[in-house]
């Protein structure tokens, strides 16, 4: 076998292995982690002013199809659906009723716009509207 043929077979095998393994590891990255918001696109108020005491947190529960956490003030739980890179959040269920400023409402309304997601090489979760990043989270810990 010539070197060119061997090289071609090696490249084809590497591509097949690389392309075939991405979806499973990509989807698995969403679960088993508590995600803390570090970026929110759109508001004209500084991020730290929107969430002065507590930043929003998400935890995706694969078995129940629910996302749970807090929106910077009040706890919440909502259904979600995902298929590959597509994701859609349903309406949040009942929540506590503390008022903590505009950050919480902005967070919840932005979450309703999300239609895609990705986890980058640094392990950060980005939630997108089309190709526009609207929210970015870093992993905090495994949920308790």
MOURRA-V280875 format. One record per residue. PHI is phi as a letter, one per 40 degrees, with the letter a starting at -180 (NA if undefined). OMEGA is omega in whole degrees, -180 to 180 (NA if undefined). Layout:
PHI,OMEGA
PHI,OMEGA
This chain:
NA,-179
c,179
c,-180
c,179
c,178
c,179
c,179
c,179
c,179
c,179
c,180
c,179
c,179
c,178
c,-179
c,179
c,-179
c,-179
c,-178
c,-174
c,-174
c,-174
d,-179
c,-178
c,179
c,-180
c,-180
c,-179
c,-178
c,-172
b,176
g,-178
b,171
c,-174
b,178
b,-179
c,176
b,-179
a,178
b,-176
c,169
h,-174
c,178
c,177
b,-180
d,-178
d,-179
c,178
c,177
c,-176
b,-175
c,-175
b,-173
a,178
c,178
d,-178
b,176
b,169
b,-180
c,179
b,-175
c,-175
c,-175
b,-176
g,-180
b,170
b,-178
b,177
i,175
b,-179
b,179
g,-177
a,-177
c,175
c,177
a,173
a,-178
a,174
c,173
a,175
b,176
a,178
a,-175
g,-180
c,-180
c,178
a,179
a,179
b,176
c,179
c,176
c,176
c,180
d,-177
a,170
c,-170
b,177
c,174
c,-176
b,179
h,-174
c,-176
d,-178
c,179
c,179
c,178
d,-177
c,180
c,177
c,179
d,-180
c,-180
c,-173
c,176
b,179
a,180
a,175
a,172
b,-176
c,-178
c,178
c,179
g,180
c,179
c,176
b,176
b,-170
b,166
b,-171
g,177
b,-177
c,177
c,179
b,-178
a,175
b,-178
b,171
b,-180
c,178
c,-174
a,170
c,179
c,-180
b,NA
